[in-house]
C-alpha cells in the first residue's frame, strides 16, 4: 500500500469517525429534547384532565355533567393514540377515555411511585409511546392519579427525516474526505516523489548531485533533504579519501617492492659474485622488506583505528606508565636522541588514568615521539614530553626543536601519506599523524599542532576527562 493511499485512508477514516460521533451526539440530544418537550405537553394535558374531571364530578348533580363528559372525550381525540385515565384515592380506575382500542395497563408499583413523588414517567419508552402520571390534589375527591399517554408521531417523523439528512450528509462527507484526502496527500508527497527521482539519478560515480528540496521550505521534507545532502557530502568525502588513500598506498607500497625486485634482478645478472656483494644485496633487500612491513603495519593500524568504537576493547590505562613504555621503545629506536619526561604530580596520584585501548594509545604516543626524534636528530636538540592534567583533561605535550612546518603544511599533516617538502629527506611514509588523529578520535580525544619553520613543533594529545571512579 502506497503512502498516499495510506494517508488518504487514515484522513478519511479519522474524519468519518469524528462525523459519526458528532452526528450520533446530534441525533441523541435531538431525540432527548423532543422527548422532554412531548413529556411536558403530556403533563400539561394530564393536569387539565384532572382539573376538568374534578370540576365535572363537582357538577355531577347538575345538568352540565354530560357536557363535561363530552368535553373530555373531545380532548382525547387531538393526539395519536391518546389515552387518559384517572384513579381515585383507593387506586380504582374511575375514568378512562382515549383512542386506543384497549386500555393501557400500568404497573401498580408505578402508580404508588406517582402517588409518592407527585409525577413520574413510565419507562421504558416503546415506539415513541409515552405515558406520564400526575398526582392531582382535590379538596373534595382527595389525591387523584391522572395518567396521560400518547404516541409522538410528529417527533417520529422529524427524527426519521433527521436520520435521512444525517445519513446523506455522512455519505457526502465520506466521499469528499476520500477525494480530498487523496488530492491533499498527492500534493503533500509531490516533493517526496521529486526527491526520489533525484536520488535515483545519484550514482557512485557521480556523488556531486544534491537534492533541490533542501533549499525549499523548512519543513520535515526540507530537513530530510538537508540531512541527505549532508550524508552525500560525507560519502563524497569518504569516496574521495578512499581513492586518494588507495592511490597513495599503492604508490608507497610500490617503492619498497621495486627496490626488492631491482636488488634481486641485479643479484641474478652474474652467475658468480663475491660474498660481500651478496651480503650487500641481502642487506638492501632486508631494509626494503622492513620498510614494507612497517608500511603494512601502519595501514593495518589505520584500518583498525577507523573501525566501530563500540567494538573496541577498552580498559583503564595509566598514561604515565604508557608514556614510560613508549619512552623506552623510542630510546631503542633512536639511541642518540634525548627525550626528557615530565610526568608531573598528578601522575603520582593516579589521576592520569583513561578508558582506552592500550596498544592503540601506545601507537599514538610512539608516532608523536618518533616524529619528534626523527626531525630533531640532525640538530641534536632534546625532545620534551610533558604529561599534565589541565582543566581535568589528561594531556600529553611533545615539543621538539626540529625543522618545523609551514602554515600550508600544517593544513595537510592529517592527510594520509602527505609529507612536507622539508621532511621528504627524512625516512617515513606520512601515516603517523593521520593514524594518531584517528586513534585519538576513537577515544573521544583530539590532536593539536603548533609549528613554525626552523623553530620546531609542538603536538598536544588530549583525552576527555575520565570518570571519577575509573582510577
C-alpha angles and dihedrals in degrees: 000000000000122000090241093056091043092052091047092050093046093048092046093045093050091049093047093050091048092049093046091053091046095047091045089053091049091050093046095050092043090052092047092048091049091050093049092052092047092046091052090051090053091050089052092051091047090053091049091047092051091050093048093045094050091045090049092051090052088056095044092116092053129073092253095077093089092051091053089051091053090048091054092049090050090049091060095052095069101076129051113267090350118174134177130195133183124201123193127223091277092056095251121142104245100166137025130170135157149099099277115108093222130034116262105239117215127195116262090226090059090052088055089050090053091048090050100044101030096236138024143166120234111237142242107040113223124199092339091304112142130191124188131182128209131187109225115195116210122178092221104032097034124218110350124191110222119193126195125184136170144148118259098227093163091052091048092052092045093051091046089054091045090053091052092049093046092046092050091046092050092050091049090047091051092052092045092047092050095049093040093047091050092049095044093046089052091051092047092049096044093093089049091054089050090050090051090053091050092048090052088058093056114093135174090258093051111042094148095090119099136193111265094209090073088080092050130084118332094246130124093280091048091052090046090053091048092051091047091051089050088051089051089050090054092045092049091049091047092049091047091047091048092051091047091046093050091047094048094041090052090050093049093046092049092059098064091036090054090049091050093049093046095050092048093048091050090050090054096050093084124047094215124030133167117270091242090057091052090049090051091051092047092049093051090045090051091049091051091048091050090049089050091048092049092050092047092049090050091052091049091050091051089052091049092047090051094058133102111298090213090062094051115104107235132188137159110291124192105221092200093058091042091053091051090052092049090048090054094051093046089050090058091049095047107025092170095053123092119222117184118201127208110185096169128208095288092069091059091058092053093246095130095075119125135178107249152113107283099208092050094045090048089052090052092052092045092052093053095044091044092054092047093051094041095053094040097049095089095056096038091228119152124250119227124208115189123187113197143154108230113176090353094298118118108236134183116201117193115189127186136174096220135123097305129208134264121237089254092053091048090063091057104039093101093053109103114253093008113141126184117239092244092051100050092093090060116081114254147104104235096244101104100086095037088052091048091050092052093047092051092046088051088058095045092256136113144224123226129186134196120181144155126195110265093004102080135244136276120206124191123200108194127189127192117259108279122234114270094240095048097090 
